[in-house]
Amino acid sequence: MNIKLIIIGLIIFGMTALVSCEKEETANLNDKEQTTQISERGTITIVVSWDEWGRKKKNCDGGGLCNFTVEKVEYVNTVDKMAPILDDPNGNPYIEALVDKDLVFEDESESLYIDEDIKSIASNGLTYVMSAGVYQIDYKLGKLGGYTIPLTIKE
């Protein structure tokens, strides 16, 4: 009889520890909440992608961004020039554009330049806007650093 109680106690303790670990892991994953939807085949993530680094005023050449696309993907892999849309604590969307080997910095500040507001219309009809500006590099992002770029969404 005592053996059964001990076994039941161990099972309950083990299940409690497992649930506790799962909650902690989920909390860590949600530090940067992605804009996602659930599909029949899994999670779809809304991402921003761009085909090249470049500045408008330099005919899409140089250290900046001059275009981007908003799309839905089944999963986000480590493809260069793609970033999931994240939400800050206030629910404002942004991306973390990670530096890759193709980005040529224009000066020693390693800033990213967006010369004029750039827009992308998503399949749902919403317009995503990256505001013109000079974005400072953050070496805490990715292997080579990256840029936090806020997005504005307009209907």
PEHU-V432905 format. One record per pair of residues at least 24 apart in sequence whose ideal C-beta (glycine too) atoms are under 8 Angstrom apart, sorted by the first residue. I is the first residue (numbers start at 1). GAP is how many residues later the second one is. Records with the same first field share a line. If there is no record, write none. Layout:
I=GAP  GAP
This chain:
32=54
33=53  54
34=42  50  51  52  53
35=49  50  51  52  58
37=35
39=35
41=33
42=32  33
43=31  32
44=28  29  30
45=27  28  29  30  31  39  40
46=24  25  26  38  39  76
47=24  25  26  29  35  36  37  38
48=34  35  36  37  47  49  72  80  103
49=30  32  33  34
50=31
51=30
52=29  50
53=28  49  50  51
55=58  59  60
56=59  60  62
57=58
62=42  44  51
63=40  41  42  43  44  47  48  49  50
64=42  48  49  50  51
65=32  47  48  49  53  65  84
66=48  49  52
67=51  53
68=50  52  60  62
69=51
70=50  51  52  56  58
71=51  52
72=51
85=43  66
92=58
93=35  57  58  60
94=54  55  56  57
95=53  54  56
96=45  46  50  51  52  53
97=49  50  52
98=43  44  45  46  47  48
99=38  43  45  46  47  48
100=44
101=43
109=27  28
110=27  35
111=24  25  26
112=25  35  37
114=35
125=30
126=27  28  29
127=26  27  28
128=24  25
129=24  25
